[in-house]
Amino acid sequence: MPNLHDIERRINSVASTKQITRTMEMVAAAKIRRATERVTDALPWAMAVSDMLINAAKHAPMDSEPLLQVHDEVKRALVIVVTSDRGLAGGFNSNVLRHAEKLIREKERQGVEVEVVACGKKALGYFSYRNITPVMEFQGLSADPTYEEAAQISAYLAEGYRDGKLDEAVIVYNHAKNAAEQRLVEQQVLPVNQQSYAELLGLKPKEEDVFAGFREKDDTVPPGDLDFEPDAESVMRYLMQAYLRNAFYFALLDSAAGEQGARRNAMKSATDNANEMVSTLTRVYNRVRQGAITTEITEIVGGAAALEE
């Protein structure tokens, strides 16, 4: 059985760890609010651009924008993996990385060559360890992503898709469903998927999808037409550029909010476990201390009895 000094030292060690996890929990909780507000502010615009592009594409000539066309065969795909720069967030990164690797292996079995864009140090380290060299990498921006990061990914994808070097693009990231729960999302960016953000993220239409009324078909009203000014090519190119940039930027913001929520949950669990461990060790300490006192009393009584004889 360990002595009192060993137990006391372990209690102090666990208590020190608890202070660290508690502090990290409070920091993450403070960052969640700002990260969630950024996602909330970005969602309506992302949904509006997506809906506008899908509706306008129905009336635009098929050759007005190369990014609207679907390639006959998928030979080369781009997978954008969004993770965090730091760990201590439970399964936040591992869930995304495992899903992304599974997706990559599946496409390779189908004969598709896959390029990877790694957003976050965890993604870069994961793929580098597996001898997968990302074509683009971003570090130090997971907690506070920038629009320039999204613009760089968008420009690379647009150039590759127009030139026929890329035939498909998919984003894998964690959606911050709320402050305590994250949901893994695999979003097809190109070819353009007509799935709305409300369906993709599992949102409640009556609460989140403010554009749901515009999607509802009314058979009593004849369908209208669109006039493109100055021309369809310019309008569709602008919409596609806005669509791609906002798709990537929203994914980065959403992942940043999910990261803080996951870290807060992980640190809260660690703090609770530390409290339970301290309580258990304290009981063991008291039990050992009581045993030592009992032993000392027994020795004293025995010694006194021997002297009397």
VOBARO-753157 format. One line per 8 residues: number of its first residue (from 1); for each residue x, y, z of N, C-alpha, C. Coordinates in steps of 0.2 Angstrom, whole numbers, plus 5000, padded with zeros to 4 digits. Example, Ala and Ser with C-alpha at 12.3 -4.5 7.8 and 13.67 -1.06 7.14 Angstrom:
1> 5066 4972 5039 5062 4978 5039 5066 4984 5039; 5064 4989 5035 5068 4995 5036 5064 5000 5039 $
***
This chain:
1> 5004 4994 5000 5000 5000 5000 5004 5006 5000; 5003 5011 4996 5007 5017 4996 5007 5021 5002; 5012 5025 5004 5013 5028 5010 5009 5035 5009; 5008 5038 5015 5005 5045 5015 5008 5050 5010; 5015 5050 5010 5018 5055 5006 5017 5054 4999; 5017 5048 4996 5015 5047 4989 5008 5049 4987; 5003 5047 4992 4996 5049 4991 4995 5056 4991; 4998 5060 4995 4998 5067 4996 5001 5070 4989 $
9> 5006 5068 4987 5010 5071 4981 5005 5069 4975; 5002 5064 4975 4997 5062 4969 4991 5067 4969; 4989 5068 4975 4983 5073 4976 4985 5080 4973; 4991 5082 4975 4993 5089 4973 4994 5089 4966; 4996 5083 4963 4997 5083 4955 4991 5084 4952; 4986 5080 4954 4979 5080 4951 4976 5087 4952; 4977 5090 4958 4974 5096 4959 4977 5102 4954; 4983 5101 4953 4986 5106 4948 4984 5105 4941 $
17> 4983 5098 4939 4980 5097 4932 4973 5100 4932; 4969 5099 4937 4962 5101 4937 4962 5109 4936; 4967 5113 4939 4967 5120 4938 4968 5122 4931; 4972 5118 4928 4974 5119 4920 4968 5118 4916; 4964 5112 4917 4959 5110 4913 4953 5115 4914; 4952 5117 4921 4947 5122 4922 4948 5128 4919; 4954 5130 4919 4956 5137 4915 4954 5136 4908; 4956 5131 4905 4955 5130 4898 4948 5129 4896 $
25> 4944 5126 4900 4937 5126 4899 4934 5133 4899; 4936 5137 4904 4933 5144 4904 4935 5148 4898; 4942 5147 4896 4944 5151 4890 4940 5149 4884; 4939 5142 4883 4935 5140 4877 4927 5142 4878; 4925 5142 4884 4918 5145 4885 4917 5152 4883; 4923 5156 4884 4923 5163 4882 4923 5164 4875; 4927 5160 4871 4928 5160 4864 4922 5158 4860; 4918 5153 4863 4912 5150 4860 4907 5156 4857 $
33> 4906 5161 4861 4901 5166 4860 4902 5170 4853; 4909 5172 4853 4911 5176 4847 4911 5171 4841; 4913 5165 4842 4914 5161 4836 4907 5159 4833; 4902 5158 4838 4895 5156 4836 4892 5162 4833; 4893 5168 4835 4890 5174 4832 4893 5175 4825; 4899 5173 4824 4902 5174 4817 4898 5169 4812; 4897 5163 4815 4893 5158 4811 4886 5160 4809; 4883 5163 4814 4876 5165 4814 4875 5171 4809 $
41> 4880 5175 4809 4880 5181 4804 4882 5178 4797; 4886 5173 4796 4888 5171 4790 4883 5166 4786; 4879 5163 4790 4874 5158 4787 4869 5161 4783; 4865 5166 4784 4860 5169 4779 4863 5171 4773; 4869 5174 4773 4872 5176 4766 4875 5170 4762; 4877 5165 4766 4879 5158 4762 4873 5155 4759; 4868 5155 4763 4862 5152 4760 4859 5156 4754; 4859 5162 4755 4857 5167 4750 4861 5166 4743 $
49> 4867 5166 4744 4872 5165 4738 4870 5158 4735; 4870 5153 4739 4869 5146 4736 4862 5146 4732; 4857 5149 4735 4850 5148 4732 4850 5153 4726; 4853 5158 4726 4854 5163 4720 4857 5159 4714; 4863 5156 4716 4866 5153 4711 4862 5147 4708; 4859 5143 4712 4855 5137 4709 4849 5140 4705; 4846 5145 4707 4840 5148 4704 4842 5151 4697; 4848 5155 4697 4850 5158 4691 4853 5153 4686 $
57> 4856 5148 4688 4859 5143 4684 4854 5139 4680; 4848 5139 4682 4842 5136 4678 4840 5140 4672; 4842 5146 4672 4840 5151 4666 4846 5153 4662; 4852 5151 4665 4858 5153 4661 4860 5148 4656; 4863 5150 4650 4866 5145 4645 4871 5140 4649; 4871 5134 4647 4875 5129 4650 4882 5131 4649; 4884 5134 4644 4891 5136 4642 4893 5143 4645; 4889 5146 4649 4890 5152 4652 4896 5152 4657 $
65> 4896 5147 4661 4902 5147 4666 4904 5139 4666; 4911 5138 4665 4913 5132 4665 4912 5128 4672; 4912 5132 4677 4911 5129 4684 4905 5126 4685; 4900 5128 4681 4893 5125 4682 4892 5118 4678; 4897 5117 4674 4896 5111 4670 4899 5105 4674; 4896 5099 4673 4897 5093 4676 4902 5089 4671; 4908 5087 4674 4912 5083 4669 4910 5076 4668; 4911 5073 4662 4909 5067 4660 4912 5061 4665 $
73> 4918 5062 4667 4921 5057 4671 4925 5060 4677; 4925 5058 4683 4929 5060 4688 4935 5057 4688; 4941 5060 4686 4947 5057 4686 4952 5060 4692; 4950 5066 4694 4954 5070 4699 4950 5074 4704; 4950 5072 4710 4946 5076 4715 4950 5080 4720; 4947 5085 4723 4950 5089 4728 4946 5088 4735; 4950 5086 4740 4946 5085 4747 4949 5090 4751; 4945 5095 4754 4947 5100 4759 4945 5097 4766 $
81> 4950 5096 4770 4949 5094 4777 4951 5100 4781; 4946 5101 4786 4946 5107 4790 4946 5104 4797; 4952 5105 4801 4953 5103 4808 4955 5109 4812; 4958 5108 4818 4960 5113 4822 4968 5113 4822; 4971 5118 4825 4978 5118 4826 4980 5115 4832; 4976 5115 4837 4977 5112 4844 4973 5106 4845; 4975 5102 4850 4972 5096 4852 4968 5098 4858; 4967 5093 4862 4963 5093 4869 4956 5095 4867 $
89> 4953 5092 4862 4946 5094 4860 4942 5087 4859; 4944 5082 4863 4940 5076 4862 4941 5073 4855; 4936 5070 4852 4936 5067 4846 4935 5072 4840; 4936 5078 4841 4934 5083 4836 4938 5082 4830; 4945 5082 4830 4949 5081 4825 4949 5074 4822; 4949 5069 4826 4950 5062 4824 4944 5060 4820; 4938 5062 4822 4932 5060 4818 4933 5063 4810; 4935 5069 4810 4936 5072 4803 4941 5069 4799 $
97> 4947 5067 4802 4952 5064 4799 4951 5057 4797; 4948 5053 4801 4946 5046 4799 4941 5046 4793; 4936 5051 4794 4931 5051 4788 4935 5053 4782; 4939 5058 4782 4942 5061 4776 4947 5055 4773; 4951 5052 4777 4955 5046 4775 4951 5041 4772; 4945 5039 4775 4941 5034 4772 4938 5036 4765; 4936 5043 4764 4934 5045 4758 4939 5045 4753; 4945 5047 4755 4951 5047 4750 4952 5040 4748 $
105> 4953 5035 4752 4954 5028 4750 4948 5025 4746; 4942 5027 4747 4937 5025 4743 4937 5028 4736; 4939 5034 4735 4940 5037 4729 4946 5034 4725; 4951 5032 4728 4957 5029 4725 4955 5022 4723; 4951 5019 4726 4949 5012 4724 4945 5013 4718; 4942 5018 4717 4938 5019 4711 4942 5022 4705; 4948 5023 4706 4953 5025 4701 4953 5033 4700; 4951 5036 4706 4951 5044 4706 4958 5046 4709 $
113> 4961 5050 4706 4967 5053 4710 4965 5059 4714; 4967 5059 4720 4964 5064 4725 4970 5069 4727; 4968 5075 4727 4972 5080 4730 4969 5082 4737; 4974 5084 4742 4971 5086 4748 4973 5093 4750; 4969 5097 4753 4970 5103 4756 4969 5103 4763; 4974 5104 4767 4974 5103 4774 4974 5110 4778; 4968 5111 4781 4967 5117 4785 4968 5115 4793; 4973 5117 4796 4974 5115 4803 4980 5111 4803 $
121> 4984 5112 4809 4990 5108 4810 4989 5101 4811; 4983 5099 4814 4981 5092 4815 4981 5088 4808; 4977 5092 4804 4976 5088 4797 4983 5088 4793; 4987 5093 4794 4994 5093 4791 4998 5087 4794; 4998 5087 4800 5002 5081 4803 5000 5075 4802; 4993 5074 4802 4990 5067 4800 4992 5065 4793; 4991 5069 4788 4992 5067 4781 5000 5066 4780; 5004 5071 4783 5011 5070 4782 5014 5063 4785 $
129> 5011 5061 4790 5013 5055 4793 5011 5049 4789; 5006 5050 4785 5004 5045 4780 5006 5046 4773; 5011 5050 4773 5015 5051 4766 5010 5054 4761; 5005 5058 4763 5001 5062 4759 5003 5069 4759; 5005 5072 4754 5007 5079 4754 5002 5083 4751; 4999 5088 4755 4994 5092 4753 4996 5097 4748; 4992 5099 4743 4993 5104 4738 4993 5111 4741; 4989 5112 4746 4989 5118 4750 4988 5116 4757 $
137> 4991 5121 4762 4991 5120 4769 4990 5126 4772; 4986 5126 4778 4985 5132 4782 4986 5131 4789; 4990 5135 4793 4991 5133 4800 4990 5140 4804; 4988 5139 4810 4988 5145 4814 4982 5149 4813; 4977 5147 4809 4971 5150 4808 4964 5147 4810; 4965 5141 4813 4959 5137 4814 4954 5140 4819; 4957 5144 4824 4952 5147 4829 4949 5154 4826; 4953 5157 4822 4951 5163 4819 4952 5164 4811 $
145> 4948 5160 4808 4949 5159 4800 4948 5166 4797; 4951 5167 4791 4951 5173 4787 4948 5172 4781; 4945 5177 4778 4942 5176 4771 4947 5175 4766; 4953 5178 4767 4959 5177 4762 4960 5169 4761; 4960 5165 4767 4961 5158 4767 4956 5155 4762; 4950 5157 4763 4944 5154 4759 4945 5156 4751; 4948 5162 4750 4949 5165 4743 4954 5161 4740; 4959 5159 4743 4965 5155 4740 4963 5148 4738 $
153> 4959 5145 4743 4956 5138 4741 4952 5139 4735; 4947 5144 4735 4943 5145 4730 4946 5146 4723; 4951 5150 4723 4955 5152 4717 4958 5145 4714; 4961 5141 4719 4965 5135 4716 4960 5130 4713; 4954 5130 4717 4949 5125 4714 4946 5127 4707; 4944 5134 4707 4941 5137 4701 4946 5136 4695; 4952 5137 4696 4957 5137 4690 4958 5129 4688; 4958 5125 4693 4959 5118 4691 4953 5115 4688 $
161> 4947 5117 4690 4941 5115 4687 4940 5117 4680; 4941 5124 4679 4941 5127 4672 4945 5123 4667; 4951 5122 4670 4956 5119 4665 4956 5111 4665; 4951 5108 4668 4950 5101 4668 4955 5097 4672; 4958 5100 4676 4963 5097 4681 4959 5094 4687; 4954 5096 4688 4950 5094 4694 4943 5093 4692; 4940 5088 4694 4933 5086 4692 4928 5086 4698; 4930 5086 4704 4926 5086 4710 4929 5089 4716 $
169> 4925 5092 4720 4928 5095 4726 4923 5094 4732; 4926 5092 4738 4922 5090 4744 4926 5093 4750; 4922 5096 4754 4924 5098 4761 4922 5094 4766; 4926 5092 4771 4925 5088 4777 4926 5092 4783; 4921 5093 4787 4922 5097 4793 4917 5096 4798; 4918 5099 4804 4913 5098 4809 4908 5104 4810; 4902 5103 4809 4897 5108 4810 4895 5109 4817; 4895 5115 4820 4894 5117 4827 4886 5117 4827 $
177> 4883 5111 4829 4876 5111 4829 4873 5115 4835; 4877 5115 4841 4876 5120 4846 4882 5120 4850; 4882 5124 4856 4888 5125 4860 4891 5118 4862; 4887 5113 4863 4889 5107 4866 4890 5101 4861; 4887 5102 4855 4887 5096 4850 4890 5098 4843; 4894 5094 4840 4896 5095 4834 4894 5089 4829; 4893 5091 4823 4890 5086 4818 4895 5085 4812; 4897 5080 4810 4902 5079 4804 4898 5080 4798 $
185> 4901 5084 4794 4898 5086 4787 4903 5085 4781; 4900 5082 4776 4904 5081 4770 4900 5084 4765; 4902 5090 4762 4899 5094 4758 4902 5094 4751; 4898 5093 4746 4901 5093 4739 4900 5100 4736; 4906 5103 4734 4906 5110 4732 4905 5110 4725; 4909 5106 4721 4909 5105 4714 4909 5098 4712; 4904 5096 4707 4899 5100 4704 4894 5103 4709; 4891 5108 4707 4887 5112 4712 4881 5107 4714 $
193> 4880 5106 4720 4875 5102 4723 4869 5106 4725; 4863 5104 4723 4857 5108 4724 4854 5107 4731; 4858 5104 4735 4856 5103 4742 4857 5109 4746; 4851 5112 4749 4852 5118 4753 4856 5117 4759; 4858 5123 4762 4862 5123 4769 4858 5120 4774; 4851 5121 4774 4847 5119 4779 4847 5111 4779; 4847 5108 4773 4847 5101 4773 4854 5098 4775; 4859 5102 4772 4866 5099 4773 4867 5099 4781 $
201> 4866 5105 4784 4868 5105 4791 4862 5103 4796; 4857 5100 4794 4852 5097 4798 4848 5103 4802; 4847 5109 4799 4844 5114 4803 4837 5113 4803; 4833 5117 4807 4826 5117 4807 4824 5122 4802; 4820 5121 4797 4818 5126 4792 4814 5132 4795; 4810 5130 4800 4806 5136 4802 4810 5141 4807; 4815 5138 4809 4819 5143 4813 4825 5146 4810; 4828 5142 4805 4835 5144 4803 4834 5146 4795 $
209> 4830 5142 4791 4830 5143 4784 4825 5149 4782; 4828 5155 4783 4824 5161 4781 4822 5161 4774; 4825 5158 4770 4823 5158 4762 4819 5152 4760; 4816 5148 4765 4812 5142 4763 4806 5144 4759; 4803 5150 4760 4797 5152 4757 4799 5154 4749; 4805 5155 4748 4806 5157 4741 4807 5150 4737; 4809 5145 4740 4810 5138 4737 4803 5135 4736; 4798 5136 4739 4792 5133 4739 4789 5134 4732 $
217> 4787 5129 4728 4784 5130 4722 4777 5131 4722; 4775 5136 4718 4768 5138 4718 4765 5137 4711; 4761 5131 4710 4759 5129 4703 4754 5134 4700; 4751 5139 4704 4747 5143 4701 4750 5149 4698; 4756 5150 4699 4760 5156 4696 4764 5153 4691; 4764 5156 4685 4768 5154 4679 4775 5155 4681; 4780 5151 4679 4787 5152 4680 4789 5158 4676; 4794 5162 4679 4796 5168 4676 4803 5167 4672 $
225> 4806 5172 4670 4812 5171 4667 4817 5177 4670; 4824 5176 4668 4829 5180 4671 4832 5184 4665; 4833 5191 4667 4837 5195 4662 4844 5196 4665; 4849 5194 4662 4856 5195 4665 4859 5201 4662; 4862 5205 4667 4865 5211 4665 4872 5212 4668; 4877 5213 4665 4877 5214 4657 4876 5208 4653; 4878 5202 4655 4877 5196 4651 4878 5190 4656; 4875 5185 4654 4875 5179 4658 4882 5176 4660 $
233> 4887 5177 4656 4894 5175 4658 4896 5179 4664; 4896 5185 4663 4898 5189 4669 4894 5188 4675; 4888 5187 4675 4884 5186 4681 4885 5179 4684; 4886 5174 4680 4887 5168 4683 4894 5167 4685; 4899 5170 4682 4906 5170 4685 4906 5173 4692; 4903 5179 4692 4902 5182 4699 4899 5178 4704; 4893 5175 4702 4890 5171 4707 4894 5165 4709; 4897 5162 4704 4901 5156 4706 4907 5158 4711 $
241> 4910 5163 4709 4916 5165 4714 4913 5167 4721; 4907 5170 4721 4905 5171 4728 4903 5165 4731; 4900 5160 4727 4897 5154 4730 4903 5150 4733; 4909 5149 4729 4914 5145 4731 4918 5148 4738; 4919 5155 4737 4922 5158 4743 4918 5158 4749; 4912 5159 4749 4907 5158 4755 4906 5151 4757; 4907 5146 4753 4906 5139 4755 4912 5137 4759; 4918 5139 4757 4924 5138 4761 4925 5142 4767 $
249> 4923 5148 4767 4923 5153 4773 4918 5151 4778; 4912 5149 4776 4907 5146 4781 4910 5140 4784; 4913 5135 4780 4915 5129 4783 4921 5131 4788; 4925 5135 4787 4930 5137 4792 4928 5140 4798; 4923 5145 4797 4920 5148 4803 4916 5143 4807; 4912 5138 4804 4908 5133 4807 4913 5128 4811; 4918 5127 4808 4923 5122 4811 4926 5126 4817; 4928 5132 4817 4931 5136 4822 4926 5136 4828 $
257> 4920 5137 4827 4915 5137 4833 4914 5130 4836; 4914 5125 4831 4914 5118 4834 4920 5116 4838; 4926 5119 4836 4932 5117 4840 4931 5120 4847; 4929 5126 4848 4929 5128 4855 4923 5125 4859; 4918 5123 4856 4913 5119 4859 4916 5112 4861; 4919 5109 4857 4922 5102 4858 4928 5103 4864; 4932 5108 4863 4937 5109 4869 4934 5110 4875; 4929 5114 4875 4925 5115 4882 4922 5109 4885 $
265> 4919 5105 4881 4916 5098 4883 4922 5094 4886; 4928 5093 4882 4933 5089 4884 4936 5091 4890; 4937 5098 4891 4940 5100 4897 4935 5100 4903; 4929 5101 4902 4924 5100 4907 4924 5092 4910; 4925 5088 4905 4925 5081 4907 4932 5079 4911; 4937 5082 4909 4943 5081 4912 4943 5084 4919; 4940 5090 4920 4939 5093 4927 4935 5089 4931; 4930 5086 4929 4925 5082 4933 4929 5076 4935 $
273> 4933 5073 4930 4937 5067 4932 4942 5068 4937; 4945 5074 4937 4950 5076 4942 4947 5077 4948; 4941 5080 4949 4937 5081 4955 4936 5074 4958; 4934 5069 4954 4932 5063 4956 4938 5059 4959; 4944 5060 4955 4950 5057 4957 4953 5060 4964; 4952 5066 4965 4954 5069 4971 4950 5067 4977; 4944 5066 4976 4939 5064 4981 4941 5056 4983; 4943 5052 4978 4945 5045 4979 4951 5045 4982 $
281> 4956 5049 4980 4963 5049 4983 4962 5051 4991; 4958 5056 4992 4957 5059 4999 4954 5053 5003; 4950 5049 5001 4947 5044 5005 4953 5039 5006; 4957 5037 5001 4962 5032 5002 4967 5035 5007; 4969 5042 5007 4973 5045 5011 4971 5045 5018; 4964 5046 5019 4962 5046 5026 4962 5039 5029; 4960 5034 5025 4960 5027 5027 4967 5025 5029; 4972 5027 5025 4979 5025 5026 4982 5028 5033 $
289> 4980 5035 5033 4982 5039 5039 4978 5036 5045; 4972 5034 5045 4969 5031 5051 4972 5024 5052; 4974 5020 5047 4977 5014 5049 4984 5015 5052; 4988 5020 5050 4994 5022 5053 4993 5024 5060; 4988 5028 5062 4987 5030 5069 4985 5024 5073; 4981 5020 5070 4979 5014 5074 4985 5009 5076; 4989 5009 5071 4995 5005 5072 5000 5008 5077; 5000 5014 5077 5005 5018 5082 5002 5017 5089 $
297> 4995 5018 5090 4992 5017 5096 4993 5010 5099; 4992 5005 5094 4993 4998 5096 5000 4997 5099; 5005 5000 5095 5012 4999 5098 5013 5002 5104; 5010 5008 5106 5011 5011 5112 5008 5007 5118; 5002 5005 5116 4998 5001 5122 5002 4994 5123; 5005 4991 5118 5008 4985 5119 5015 4986 5122; 5018 4992 5121 5024 4994 5125 5023 4995 5132; 5017 4999 5133 5016 5000 5140 5014 4994 5144 $
305> 5011 4989 5141 5009 4983 5144 5015 4979 5146; 5020 4979 5141 5026 4976 5142 5030 4978 5148; 5030 4985 5149 5034 4988 5155 5030 4987 5161; 5024 4986 5161 5020 4984 5168 5022 4977 5170; 5023 4973 5165 5025 4966 5167 5032 4966 5170 $
***
